[in-house]
Amino acid sequence: MTTLRWAVRLLLAEGVGLAALTLLFVYLDLTSTASSAGGAVGVTAYLGLMAVLFIGIGIALHRRRRWARGPGIVCQMLQMPIGWTMLHNGQPYFGAALFVLGLAGAVLLFAPSTRIALGVH
């Protein structure tokens, strides 16, 4: 049960971080000149969608919805290649943090105690 609680906390924290980053990108979209306005809006929309997804999955897991474990694992594992790419392409601190958070989240969701807490056999 402890691993489930930590997975929920991690997903919610990541969702809140993504929401804050989305707000920053909305501000930048409105105040900066982008070389591609469509690209800028697309990235902002993607961040917003991911924030909603992480928060939604975190809430569903908090409510012990079994179906949320799979999407949670996918979200966490998708972070790892993004973090790895950032790590090796000029943003090592953000990349390392993103990779480690994704790995930690996946480990927490794969943990046997999380499966037991959700009633997954």
N, C-alpha and C positions, 0 to 999 in steps of 0.2 A: 504494500500500500504506500509506503514511503516513496518508492520510485515513481509511482503514479502521481503523487503530490508534486514531486520535483519536476516531473515532465510537464505537468499543467502549469506550474510556475514559470518554467522556462519558455513554454509556448506563449503564454500571456506576456511575458517580458519582451520576447522577440516581437510579438504583435504590436505592443506599445511602442517599441523602438522603430518599427517600420511605419507606424502611424505618424510618429514625430518626423521621421525622414520624409514621409509623404507631404506633410505640411511645409517642410523646408523647401521641397521641390515645387510645390504650388507657388510659394513665395518667389522662388527663382524664376519660374515660368512667367509670372506676372511682371517681374521687375527687370529681367535680363533679356538680351537679344540672343536667341538661339539660332544656330545655323540651320536647324530644321525644327520648325515649330511642331510639326506632327510627331517627330521623334521625341521631343521634350515632353509633350503631352502623353505620348505612349508610355514612356518610362514612368512618369508620375502616376498614370492610371495603373500600371503594373504594380508599383509599390503599394498603392492603395488597396488593390485587390489582394495582394499578399498579406497586408496588415489584417484585413477582414478575415482572410482564410486562417491565419495563425490564431487570432483571437477566437474565432468560431470553433476551431478544433480544440483549443484549450478549454473553452466553456463546455463543449460536448464531452470531453474527457473528464472534466470536473463533475459532470452529471452522470458519469459512468456509462457513457454510450459506447458500446463495443465497436461499432462501425468507425469511430473516429480514430482508432489506433492506427489503422492502415494509412489513411491520409496524413496523419501526424508523422509517421515514419517516412513517408515519401517527401514531405516538406523538409524534414530535418536532413534527409540524405541529399536532397537537391541543393542544399546550402553548401555542402562540402566541395563540389567541383567549382562553385562560384568563389568560395573562399580560397581554394587552391590556386585558381587563376589570378585572383587579386594578390595573393601571396607572392607569386612569381612575376607579376607585372606592375611593380611599382607601388603597391599599397600593402606592404607586409603586415602592418599591425591590424588593419581592418580584416585582411584576408585570413590571418591566423585566428583572430577572434571568431570570425564567421565559421571557419572550418571546425574549430574546437566546439563551438556551440552546436553545430549540426551533428557532430560526432557524439557529444554528450546527450543530446536529445534522442538520437537514434538508440543509443545504448540504454537509456532509461525506458524507452518504449518497447524495446526488445526484451527487457528484463523479465524473468519468469514471474517475479512478484507483481509486475504490472499486469501481465496476462491473467494471473490469478485474481487480482483485484477487479478486473473487468469481466471475469467469468469466461475468459477465452481458454479453450482447452486444446 
